[in-house]
Amino acid sequence: MRSARRRGYRLHVRSLSRAAVTTLTLALLAATGSASAHAGVADGGDSYFPEDGNRGIDVQSYRIADAYDFATGELSGHTSLTVRATEALSVLDLDLLLPASAVTIDGEPATFSRPDQHELRITPAHPIARGASFTVSVTYAGRPGTVCWQGECDWLADATEVTTMNEPHMAAWWFPADDTPVDAATMDISVTAPADKTVIANGRQVSRTVDGPLATTRWVARDAMAPYLAFFTAGDYRVERGVSHGLPWLVGVSNALPAGERAASMRLMRKTPAITHWLARRLGPYPFETVGGVTTSFDPGFALENQTRPTYPALHGERTTTVVHEIAHQWFGDSVRLARWRDVWLNEGFATFMESYWAERHGGPSAREVLHREYARTLAPFWSTRVAAPGARGLWTRQVYQRGGLTLEALRVRVGDRAFWRIMRGWARTRAGQAVTTAEFERYAARVAGDDLGGFFRAWLHTPHRPARTAANGLIG
């Protein structure tokens, strides 16, 4: 979840620009009789962020080797991507905001260009056949703290700490990627930093090698993830680890925070294993090999569900529900991920509902009380958003989070508690590792409930008005 309070509602304003797609390469191919080899397209098919992702490729794995210089703010790196061609390719694109100095495909030098700031266009020495697997290796270096793209300046760093956390864009600031949630891949992340820094990333730490004043720390996540969910942080951290109910956990808190905030943050981070176990009892087995959390010294105004290890700013007042929200995302948003950003309520509404349900089960108001309270008191602007299509500028608004969560509680009322939890658990289990849409969830919920829910979902997700107060809409009963 990315938001202004972790129930955070991101209010970024972006000036969206569709990358121009040229036809020159295809024309040349036709002229030379090579029409079977197609140019990759720098458009992953998401109407909200058309430059994200690239057609024609399916990344299977990333091996990232980055080094960060705190003195200069320069990040240098070498990333190898194992890729499967989903169509015949004469060129392919990757998303990268740093200057590249060399590219190879299967060890052979490839030419490359920059059609715009965001795209690295690669031309292999030989066309790549559909279905073929190959390795792309890119060497790059730059100062990500000086890079902004479409109004986003996402790099968080100072003289002592760096943290990569943001959505929907973050990967392109520190490694080349097929930057769309549809294309998930495994991550092998090595970061070289001063030896007195602790480096934390996704998955499990497998090695740390000290070489004079520098140390290289390697983290490996075995489960595929969307590129924006990959992260690392380097700084002065207090780290605690253990095993709870058979699940390894690791948490860290930045020592750059004031003493009181450090202590409160660590108390909160220590709750992660118990919260994970509580959620697993309701949603089914935790989907990954490890869990944890990191509290940085930065305050970007939101927490984020980085896979296996969410990142947080210092949360004042023991914000347990924020941790509930971020860990719930491991099921809804990370394991079951988006096919397109317009359906972000499938991430944020589900995590917001689990916050309300946690409160219900821990002495707070019931989720039904929240439903009726919000229905009665919220004003017209709250209901003016189509939750299932909020527009690119409306993705991280209160309407998507809160109305999405209310939709699930209304569904719970409509179909009954037993059927509702069958829907939630079954959705998490049967769609694990898949990219999904709102339409798929609507069909799934109706099938499990054995009920025609078309009118219900139209009222709650597709209509820019307050749903009528009826039993069919889950508001009476």
Secondary structure, 3 states (H helix, E strand, C coil): CCCCCCCCCCCCCCCCCCCCCCCHHHHHHHHCCCCCCEECECCCCCCCCCCCCCECEEEEEEEEEEEEECCCCEEEEEEEEEEEECCCEEEEEEECCCCEEEEEECCEECEEEEEECCEEEEECCCCECCCCEEEEEEEEEECHHHCCECCECCCEECCCCEECCCCCCCHHHCCCECCCCCCCEEEEEEEEEECCCEEEECCEEEEEEEECCEEEEEEEEEEEECHHHCCEEEECEEEEEEEECCEEEEEEEECCCCHHHHHHHHHHHCCHHHHHHHHHHHHCCCCCCCEEEEECCCCCCCCECCCCCCEECCCCCCCHHHHHHHHHHHHECCCEEECCHHHCHHHHHHHHHHHHHHHHHCCCCCHHHHHHHHHHHCCHHHHHCCCCCCCHHHCCCHHHHHHHHHHHHHHHHHHCHHHHHHHHHHHHHHCCCCEECHHHHHHHHHHHHCCCCHHHHHHHHHCCCCCCCCCCCCCCC
